[in-house]
Amino acid sequence: MWRIIAAAVRLAGPHLLAPWRSPVLRWRMETYGVLDAAGRPMTAQAITAKDFFRFAGSNRLALWRFLRWAAVLEQVA
């Protein structure tokens, strides 16, 4: 559990209190296919706090798996 939290902190980087500003997390959301209100794919630069929390709420299991994977990679490296 602590490794997953450490991975989340590392991925948020200096944007811990505002994770929607993290380039890594924005890129991850873009590659996952986050959509805007009209259903169009969003670019990483267009993602706002509202989009981040909507994405995190609707994809929490996928995000949990991603953090678990990142924690395992961190352990191996």
N, C-alpha and C positions, 0 to 999 in steps of 0.2 A: 504494500500500500504506500509506504514512504517513497519507494522508487517511482511510483506513478506520479505522486505529488511533486517529486523532484524533477521529473521529466516535464510536467506542466509548467513549473517555474522556469526551467531552462528554456522551453519553447517560447514562453511569453517574453523572456529576456527583460530588458529594461522597461517593458510595457506591462509589468505585472498588475498594476491597478487599472490599466486600460488595455486589456488583451486584444481588443479589436484593432489596435494600432500596430500590433506585432506583424512585421512583414512575413514571418514564417507561418503564423496562423492564418493570415489573410491569403497567402499563397495556397495553403492547404484547403481553405474553404473554396477558393477559385477552382482548384483541380477537382474538388469533390462535386462541383457543379451547383453552387448556390445560385438561386434565382431571385430576381427582383419581384416586386409586386405584380408586374405585368407578365411574369413567367419567362423573362429573357435572362440568359446567363450573365452574371455580373463579373466585372474585372476586380482584381484585388484592390485597386485604388478606390473603387466606388463603394466598398463595404463600410457601412457605418455601425455604430454601437447597436442600433435597433436590429440591423441585419444579423450581426454577430449573435445576439441573444436569441433571436428567432431560430437561427441555424442551430445553435447549441441546444436549445430546448427540443427541437424536432429531431435532432440527430445525436442525442446524448449517448446512445449505445455505441454508435460508430465512433464517436469521439473517445469514449472510454477504451474501445479496442485500439484506437490509434495511440493513445497515451500508454496503454499497456505494452504495445509494440515498441514504442520509443523507449520505455523503461528497460525493456529487454536488450535493445540495441546499446543503450548506455552501459548496461551491466557487462556486455560482451566486449565493448571497446576499451 
